[in-house]
Structures are given as structure tokens and as C-alpha cells.
Amino acid sequence: MTATDAAGATGLRRALGPGALILFGLTYLAPVTVFTTYGIVTQQTDNHLPSAYLVALVAMLFTALSYGRMARLYPVSGSAYTYSQQSFGGHVGFLTGWALMLDYLLLPMINFLLIGIYLHGQYPSIPQWIFVLASLVLSLACNVLGVTLINRLSWVVVGVSVLLVLVFAVLAVVHVARHPDASRPGFFSPLLPGSGGVGSVFSGAAVLALSFLGFDAVSTMSEESKNPKRDIPRAIVWTTVLGGALFLVVSWIGAFVIPDWHGFADLDNAGVDLMVKVGGSFFSTIFVWVYVVGAFGSGMTTQVSVSRIIFAMGRDGILPRIFGRLHERYRTPYVAALFVSAVSLLALVLSLSTAASTISFGALAAFSMVNLAVTRSFLRGGTAGRSAGAWVRGVVLPLIGFGLTVWLWTSLSRHTLTLGLIWLAIGAAYLAASTGMFRRQPPVLDFSESVAEA
């Protein structure tokens, strides 16, 4: 079946051109994400956050090229799980999907954690855990009751977020121009490694993989694209370039506003300190509430998504069937939602650094497999008569991307690597048990978000 046939079968209108696809991708990246790990990575890189973003951007660009190439091969549905499964078989595909599940499970949690951090910073008399629990319970209630965020409201929040980042950039430039400071670094200094050397830059860049989550979401719009084989790969690359450039510029400007991480009152809340510095308390209050509303929307959306994924796996027998239960009245996957909320309680004990790094572990593992999938698909198609350019696109570039993502992956903290490898070991053990020590094909993971009526 061709991509056009698939679109016709589902009834989706092919109305999206390259510009709309890029806008969709940038929306998924969420520009305010640059402030999520701003403080912790600034400390990690010894005040050279822009250099870490530069490394992350280069690594993600090679990976984006690989996603684009695989999107040409599979223009209807695309994900790291799909690409690994098609290129290496079901067992490798399952483990890639298992790594992705780590991200899916922890993304709601980190949003609730961020809500707690920012609201506690705004209202310090109220403990952080109260904000975390309140946002988690409200999201769970909406999920079980079947209440979803209005799509237009989500777009408004995204639009305000973009405007906020742009206003910050302008105010920051004005602030730097009006307030000379001898302690500020040289113009290009933030782009170079600090006293920690290249190792600290790569370690910071590994955490920043979190900022780039979503650039591959463009591939899900294949059936609504006018020309998916041409426009989807281009949109993936341009989303990565533009989003990464925005992160780089904002962090670069910020390096001149507060040059030393010791100037932050709270590393987890560094974005607020930047806003106060350039725009005063009123501007910082606007920033906090826009950020919190966006984080709640993201937390609720990801909670709904992963609840439905777990529901589908329970329904199909991949996970215990109790996860496949629907609420009799509201027809929502309440058991799966309760499980995801239980996982999100980790926000009460995990630090922002640990949460962000663990999510990056799953993302970088999946990105590495996408790069390898390109080379595997290229070689499987035969090498006779291939041009030098084809070898560069099919082997050289993806292997560079693989090398960079593996380097970032291994640059994560030992604690993060231990947690991630334990998760993969659990997945491998489950895979071995369910396939008779790998003799049978593994179960197919369902990453759709739909819930069938029962």
C-alpha cells in the first residue's frame, strides 16, 4: 500500500506543506524547554551551556538526517521502534521500544516536578510536594473522566511561549548593553569548553537531548502531508536546525545576563532568575505561569498518551490484562492511568537532574538505533552500482550520527547509566521469557494512542 492509498483509507486530508510541518515540529519542541535544564547544565559545563547546545545540535542534526531517510522508506508511520523493527527484526525492535517506554513513563513525571519547582519558587511558603501532588491528581482526574485539553488553548500557550522567549531575548540584549560587567565572558567564549574540558560539554549535551525530544514527531504527519517523501524529511531537518538554533541563541544571550552559575538562587529554577534580571518580578511572574500552564498541558497530554499505550498492551496480553480495563462509566483506561500516576510520584523524590538525564538515556538509545537502521537498510538493499554520494548518505552520515549519540549516551552520569541499563535488563529478561529464550518472535508493541470501544 502506498502512502497515498493509506491516506485515502483513513480519510485524512493532505493539506500540510513544508512550512506547516516545520511549525508543527517547532510546536512539539516547545521553545521554553531551553529553561528546563538551564541551571543544572550551566553548572555541569562550568558556565558553557551554549557549547553543550552546539554539540547537542550537531549530534541531533545527524540523527534528524537519519530520521528523514527512514521517513522516505516508511512514509506512512515512523518511529524509532518501527525503524529498528523493520531493519533489525523484532527482538532489537522490542528493546528499542522498551527504551522508548522509559521516556513515555517519565515524561509526565518531569512535567509535574517542574510545576512543583516553579510554583514553590513563586510561593515559597507552600511546600513543593503540594504543587506536585495537586497537579498530578488534577491531571489523573481529567484523564479518568475523559476531559482533554482544548487543542486551541494548547496552541495559544505555545504561541505565548514563543513570544515570551523572543521578548526575553530582546530584553536580555538591552540589559547587557545598558549594564556593562567586567565579569562577562568574551563574545565567543560560551561556545568553547570550560575548565571541565570537552568531557563536561558532552556530559551537558547528553542531558540536553531532552530539549530536542519531539523533532521526530513530524514523521507522524506523513498521511496529512501533501508530499510526504519530500517534505517530511526536510521538515524534520529544518525543525532540528531552527529549534536548536533558538536554544543556542537564547542560552548564548543568557550567558551574558548571568555569567556565573553561582549567581542563580536555585539551579532548578534558573529561568526565573534570568527573567527577573532582564524584566523584573512582573515579567518573571508571567513567565512562571505561562511555563506552569504549558507544563501541565504537556504533563496531561503525555499522561493520556502513555496510559493508552499501556492499555493497548494490556488489552493485547503484552502486559498483565488488568492494564487493559476500561472504566465502566467513562470508558477510559483508569488502571493504566493510575499506574502512570504512581510512576509520576517519583517527582516527590527525584531531582530534576536525575529525571532529565534518565529521560535522555532512553532518547539517546533510540536515536542511536535510528542511525544504525539507516546503514542496515542501505546495505540490505545491495551495494552494487551505488554512487559515492549514496554511500555518504547511507553509511557515512548515519555512522557519524551513531558515534555522536553513543558518545553522548555514555557521557551521562554513572547513576543514570545504571538506572537505564537496569531498565534495559528488565526488558531483555521479559523478552527472553516471552519468546522462549529468543526462539519466537516477540510481541508487537502498540505505540498508538487510540482506545477501542468495548
C-alpha positions, 0 to 999 in steps of 0.5 A, a space after each residue: 500500500 502506498 502512502 497515498 492509498 493509506 491516506 485515502 483509507 483513513 480519510 485524512 486530508 493532505 493539506 500540510 506543506 513544508 512550512 506547516 510541518 516545520 511549525 508543527 515540529 517547532 510546536 512539539 519542541 516547545 521553545 521554553 524547554 531551553 529553561 528546563 535544564 538551564 541551571 543544572 547544565 550551566 553548572 555541569 559545563 562550568 558556565 558553557 551551556 551554549 557549547 553543550 547546545 552546539 554539540 547537542 545540535 550537531 549530534 541531533 542534526 545527524 540523527 534528524 538526517 537519519 530520521 528523514 531517510 527512514 521517513 522516505 522508506 516508511 512514509 506512512 508511520 515512523 518511529 524509532 521502534 518501527 525503524 529498528 523493527 523493520 531493519 533489525 527484526 523484532 527482538 532489537 525492535 522490542 528493546 528499542 521500544 522498551 527504551 522508548 517506554 522509559 521516556 513515555 513513563 517519565 515524561 509526565 513525571 518531569 512535567 509535574 516536578 517542574 510545576 512543583 519547582 516553579 510554583 514553590 519558587 513563586 510561593 515559597 511558603 507552600 511546600 513543593 510536594 503540594 504543587 506536585 501532588 495537586 497537579 498530578 491528581 488534577 491531571 489523573 482526574 481529567 484523564 479518568 473522566 475523559 476531559 482533554 485539553 482544548 487543542 486551541 488553548 494548547 496552541 495559544 500557550 505555545 504561541 505565548 511561549 514563543 513570544 515570551 522567549 523572543 521578548 526575553 531575548 530582546 530584553 536580555 540584549 538591552 540589559 547587557 548593553 545598558 549594564 556593562 560587567 567586567 565579569 562577562 565572558 568574551 563574545 565567543 567564549 560560551 561556545 568553547 569548553 570550560 575548565 571541565 574540558 570537552 568531557 563536561 560539554 558532552 556530559 551537558 549535551 547528553 542531558 540536553 537531548 531532552 530539549 530536542 525530544 519531539 523533532 521526530 514527531 513530524 514523521 507522524 504527519 506523513 498521511 496529512 502531508 501533501 508530499 510526504 517523501 519530500 517534505 517530511 524529511 526536510 521538515 524534520 531537518 529544518 525543525 532540528 536546525 531552527 529549534 536548536 538554533 533558538 536554544 543556542 541563541 537564547 542560552 548564548 544571550 543568557 550567558 551574558 545576563 548571568 555569567 556565573 552559575 553561582 549567581 542563580 538562587 536555585 539551579 532548578 529554577 534558573 529561568 526565573 532568575 534570568 527573567 527577573 534580571 532582564 524584566 523584573 518580578 512582573 515579567 518573571 511572574 508571567 513567565 512562571 505561569 505561562 511555563 506552569 500552564 504549558 507544563 501541565 498541558 504537556 504533563 496531561 497530554 503525555 499522561 493520556 498518551 502513555 496510559 493508552 499505550 499501556 492499555 493497548 498492551 494490556 488489552 493485547 496480553 503484552 502486559 498483565 490484562 488488568 492494564 487493559 480495563 476500561 472504566 465502566 462509566 467513562 470508558 477510559 483506561 483508569 488502571 493504566 492511568 493510575 499506574 502512570 500516576 504512581 510512576 509520576 510520584 517519583 517527582 516527590 523524590 527525584 531531582 530534576 537532574 536525575 529525571 532529565 538525564 534518565 529521560 535522555 538515556 532512553 532518547 539517546 538509545 533510540 536515536 542511536 538505533 535510528 542511525 544504525 537502521 539507516 546503514 542496515 537498510 542501505 546495505 540490505 538493499 545491495 551495494 552494487 552500482 551505488 554512487 559515492 554520494 549514496 554511500 555518504 548518505 547511507 553509511 557515512 552520515 548515519 555512522 557519524 550520527 551513531 558515534 555522536 549519540 553513543 558518545 553522548 549516551 555514555 557521557 551521562 552520569 554513572 547513576 543514570 547509566 545504571 538506572 537505564 541499563 537496569 531498565 534495559 535488563 528488565 526488558 531483555 529478561 521479559 523478552 527472553 521469557 516471552 519468546 522462549 529464550 529468543 526462539 519466537 518472535 516477540 510481541 508487537 508493541 502498540 505505540 498508538 494512542 487510540 482506545 477501542 470501544 468495548 
